[in-house]
């Protein structure tokens, strides 16, 4: 299982979990992050920014979509 430490050591990526992006300044290349554990809001600089919200895919109401072997 990949952890925040795995991303730092193997890929030199500063990964944040349990945080919400509450502001982005593409001109300044900064993001404002709210930590949901502590409630603190910090501003971080970035070179490249990847947002991964963990959203669920849309599953349209198609016949057979929930049959065994269908992707979820």
C-alpha distances in whole Angstrom, upper triangle without the diagonal:
4,6,10,11,9,11,14,14,13,15,17,16,17,14,15,14,17,19,22,24,28,29,29,32,31,35,33,30,29,27,27,24,25,22,22,21,24,26,27,28,27,28,26,27,25,26,24,22,20,20,17,18,16,19,20,22,26,27,30,33,33,35,32,29,28,29,26,24,24,21,20
4,7,8,6,7,10,11,10,11,13,12,13,11,12,12,15,17,20,21,25,26,26,28,28,31,30,26,25,23,24,21,22,20,20,20,23,25,25,25,24,25,22,23,21,22,20,19,16,17,14,16,15,18,20,22,26,27,31,33,34,36,33,30,29,30,28,26,26,22,21
4,5,5,7,9,10,11,12,13,11,11,9,10,9,12,15,18,19,23,24,24,27,27,30,28,25,23,21,22,19,19,17,18,17,19,21,21,22,21,22,20,21,20,21,20,18,16,16,14,16,15,19,21,23,27,29,32,35,36,38,36,32,31,33,31,29,29,25,23
4,5,5,6,9,10,10,10,8,7,5,7,8,11,12,16,17,20,22,21,24,24,27,25,21,20,18,19,16,17,15,16,15,17,19,19,19,18,19,16,18,16,18,17,16,14,15,14,15,15,19,22,24,28,30,34,36,38,40,38,34,34,35,34,32,31,27,25
4,5,5,6,8,10,10,9,9,8,10,11,14,16,19,20,24,25,24,26,26,29,27,23,22,21,21,19,20,17,19,18,19,22,21,21,20,20,18,19,18,19,19,18,17,18,17,19,19,23,25,27,31,33,37,40,41,43,41,37,36,38,36,34,33,30,28
4,5,5,6,8,9,9,10,9,12,13,16,18,21,22,25,26,25,27,27,30,28,24,23,22,23,21,22,20,21,21,23,25,24,24,22,23,20,21,19,19,18,18,17,18,17,19,19,22,24,26,30,32,35,38,39,41,39,35,35,36,34,32,31,28,26
4,6,6,5,6,5,7,6,10,12,15,16,19,19,23,23,22,24,23,26,24,21,20,19,21,18,20,19,20,20,22,24,23,22,20,20,17,17,15,16,14,14,13,15,14,17,17,20,23,25,28,30,34,37,38,40,38,35,34,36,34,32,31,27,26
4,6,6,5,5,6,7,10,13,16,17,19,20,23,23,22,24,23,25,23,20,19,19,20,18,20,19,21,20,22,23,22,21,19,19,16,16,14,15,15,15,15,16,16,19,20,23,26,28,32,34,37,40,41,44,42,38,38,40,38,36,35,31,29
4,6,6,8,9,11,14,16,20,20,23,23,27,27,26,27,26,28,26,23,23,22,24,22,24,22,24,23,25,27,25,25,23,22,19,19,18,17,17,18,18,20,19,22,23,26,28,30,34,36,40,43,43,45,43,40,39,41,39,36,36,32,31
4,6,8,11,12,15,17,21,22,24,24,28,28,26,28,27,29,27,24,24,23,25,23,26,24,26,25,27,29,27,27,25,24,21,21,18,18,17,18,17,19,19,22,22,25,27,29,32,34,38,41,41,43,41,38,38,39,37,34,33,30,29
4,5,9,10,14,16,20,20,22,22,25,25,23,24,23,25,24,20,21,20,23,21,24,23,25,25,26,28,26,25,23,22,19,18,15,14,13,14,14,16,16,20,20,23,26,27,31,33,36,39,40,42,40,37,37,38,37,34,33,29,28
4,7,9,13,16,19,19,21,21,24,23,22,22,21,23,21,18,18,18,21,19,22,21,24,24,25,26,24,23,20,19,16,15,13,12,12,13,14,16,17,20,21,25,27,29,32,35,38,41,42,44,43,39,39,41,39,37,36,32,31
4,6,10,13,16,16,17,17,20,20,18,20,19,21,19,16,16,15,17,16,19,18,20,21,22,23,21,20,18,17,13,13,10,11,10,10,10,13,13,16,18,21,24,25,29,32,35,38,39,42,40,37,37,38,37,35,33,30,28
4,7,10,13,13,15,14,18,18,16,18,18,20,18,15,14,13,14,13,15,15,17,18,18,19,18,17,14,14,10,11,9,11,11,10,11,12,13,16,17,21,24,26,29,32,35,38,40,42,41,37,37,39,38,36,34,31,29
4,7,10,10,12,13,16,17,16,18,19,21,20,16,15,13,14,12,14,13,15,15,17,18,17,16,14,14,12,13,11,13,12,10,10,10,10,12,14,17,20,22,26,29,32,35,36,39,38,34,34,36,35,33,31,27,25
4,7,6,9,10,14,15,15,18,18,21,20,16,14,12,12,9,10,9,11,12,13,14,13,13,12,13,11,13,12,15,14,12,11,10,10,11,13,16,19,22,25,28,31,34,36,39,38,34,33,36,35,33,32,28,25
4,5,8,11,14,16,17,20,21,24,23,20,17,14,14,10,10,8,9,10,12,13,14,14,14,15,14,16,16,18,17,14,13,11,10,10,11,14,17,20,23,26,29,32,34,36,35,32,31,33,32,31,29,26,23
4,7,10,13,16,17,21,22,25,24,21,18,15,14,10,9,6,6,7,10,10,12,12,13,15,15,18,18,21,20,17,15,13,12,11,12,14,17,21,23,26,29,32,34,36,35,32,31,34,33,32,30,27,24
4,7,9,12,14,17,19,22,20,18,15,11,10,6,5,4,6,8,10,9,10,9,10,12,12,15,16,19,18,14,14,11,11,10,12,15,18,21,24,27,30,32,35,38,37,33,33,35,35,34,32,28,25
4,6,9,11,15,17,20,19,17,14,10,8,6,5,7,7,11,12,10,11,9,11,12,12,15,16,19,17,14,13,10,11,9,12,13,17,20,22,25,28,31,33,36,36,32,32,35,35,34,32,28,25
4,6,7,11,13,16,15,13,10,7,6,5,6,9,11,14,14,12,12,9,10,10,10,13,13,16,15,11,11,9,11,10,13,15,18,21,23,26,29,32,34,37,37,33,34,37,37,36,33,30,27
4,7,11,13,16,15,14,11,8,6,6,7,10,12,15,15,12,12,9,10,10,12,14,15,18,17,14,15,12,14,13,16,17,21,23,24,28,30,33,36,39,39,36,36,39,40,38,36,32,29
4,7,10,12,12,11,8,6,5,7,9,13,15,18,18,15,14,10,10,9,10,12,13,16,16,13,14,12,15,14,18,19,22,24,26,30,32,35,37,41,41,37,38,41,42,40,37,34,31
4,6,9,9,8,6,4,6,9,12,15,18,21,20,18,16,13,12,9,10,10,10,13,12,10,12,11,14,15,18,19,23,24,26,30,32,35,37,41,41,37,38,41,42,40,37,34,31
4,5,5,6,5,6,9,12,15,18,21,24,23,21,19,15,13,10,10,9,10,12,13,11,14,14,17,18,22,23,26,27,29,33,35,38,40,44,44,40,41,44,45,43,40,37,35
4,6,5,7,8,11,14,18,21,23,26,26,24,22,18,16,13,12,10,9,10,10,9,12,13,17,18,22,23,26,27,29,32,34,38,40,43,43,40,41,44,44,42,39,36,34
4,6,8,11,13,17,20,23,26,29,28,26,23,20,17,14,13,11,11,12,13,13,16,17,21,22,26,26,30,31,32,36,38,41,43,47,47,43,45,48,48,46,43,40,38
4,6,9,11,15,18,21,24,26,25,24,21,17,15,11,10,8,9,10,12,12,16,17,21,22,26,27,31,32,34,37,39,43,45,48,48,45,46,48,49,47,44,40,38
4,7,10,13,17,19,22,25,24,22,20,16,14,10,8,6,6,7,8,9,12,14,17,19,23,24,28,29,31,35,37,40,42,46,45,42,43,45,45,43,41,37,35
4,7,10,13,16,19,21,20,19,16,13,10,6,5,4,6,9,10,9,12,13,16,18,21,23,27,28,30,34,36,40,42,45,45,41,42,45,45,43,40,37,34
4,6,10,12,15,18,17,16,14,10,8,6,5,7,8,11,11,9,11,11,14,15,18,20,24,25,28,31,34,37,39,43,42,38,39,42,42,40,38,34,32
4,7,10,13,15,14,12,10,7,6,4,6,9,11,15,15,12,14,13,15,15,19,20,24,26,28,32,34,38,40,43,43,39,39,42,43,41,39,35,32
4,6,9,12,11,10,8,5,5,6,8,11,12,16,16,13,14,12,14,13,16,18,22,25,27,30,33,36,38,41,41,37,37,40,40,39,36,33,30
4,6,9,8,6,6,4,7,9,11,14,16,20,19,16,16,14,15,14,17,18,22,25,27,30,33,36,38,41,41,37,37,40,40,39,37,33,30
4,5,6,5,5,6,8,11,12,16,17,21,20,17,17,15,16,14,16,19,22,25,28,31,34,36,39,41,41,37,36,39,39,38,36,32,29
4,6,5,8,9,12,15,16,19,20,24,23,20,19,16,16,14,16,18,20,24,26,29,32,34,37,39,39,35,34,37,37,36,34,31,28
4,6,8,11,13,16,17,21,22,25,25,22,21,19,18,17,18,20,23,26,29,31,35,37,39,42,41,37,36,39,38,37,36,33,29
4,5,9,11,15,16,20,22,25,25,23,23,21,21,19,21,23,26,30,32,35,38,40,42,45,44,41,39,42,42,41,39,36,33
4,7,10,13,16,19,21,25,25,22,22,20,20,18,20,22,25,29,31,34,36,39,41,44,44,40,39,42,42,41,39,36,33
4,6,10,13,16,19,22,23,20,21,19,20,19,22,24,27,30,32,35,38,41,43,46,46,42,41,44,44,43,41,38,35
4,7,10,14,16,20,20,18,19,17,19,18,21,23,26,29,31,34,37,40,42,45,45,41,41,44,44,43,41,37,34
4,6,10,13,17,18,16,17,16,18,18,21,24,27,30,32,36,38,41,44,47,46,42,42,45,45,44,41,38,35
4,7,10,14,15,13,16,15,18,18,22,24,28,30,32,36,38,41,44,47,46,43,43,46,46,44,42,38,35
4,7,10,12,11,13,14,16,18,21,23,27,29,32,35,38,41,43,46,46,42,42,45,44,42,40,37,34
4,7,9,9,13,14,17,19,22,24,28,30,32,36,39,42,44,47,46,43,43,46,45,43,41,37,35
4,6,6,10,12,15,17,20,23,26,28,30,34,36,40,41,45,44,40,41,43,43,41,38,35,33
4,7,10,13,16,19,22,24,27,28,31,34,37,41,42,45,44,41,41,44,43,41,39,35,33
4,7,10,13,16,19,21,24,25,28,31,33,37,38,41,41,37,38,40,40,37,35,31,30
4,7,10,13,15,17,21,22,25,28,30,34,35,39,38,34,35,38,37,35,33,29,27
4,6,10,12,14,17,18,21,24,27,31,32,35,34,31,31,34,34,31,29,25,24
4,6,9,11,14,16,19,22,25,28,30,33,32,29,29,32,32,30,27,24,22
4,6,8,11,13,16,19,22,26,27,30,29,26,26,29,28,26,24,20,18
4,6,9,12,14,18,21,24,26,29,28,24,25,27,28,26,23,20,17
4,7,9,13,15,19,22,23,26,25,21,21,24,24,23,20,17,14
4,7,9,12,15,18,20,23,23,19,19,22,23,22,19,16,13
4,7,9,12,15,17,20,19,15,15,19,19,18,15,12,9
4,6,10,13,14,17,17,13,14,17,18,17,14,11,9
4,6,10,12,15,15,12,13,17,18,18,14,12,10
4,7,8,11,11,8,10,13,15,15,11,10,9
4,6,9,11,8,11,14,17,17,13,13,12
4,7,9,7,9,12,16,17,13,14,13
4,6,6,9,11,14,15,12,13,14
4,6,8,9,13,14,11,14,15
4,5,5,9,10,8,11,13
4,6,9,9,6,8,9
4,7,8,6,8,9
4,6,6,9,11
4,6,9,10
4,6,9
4,7
4
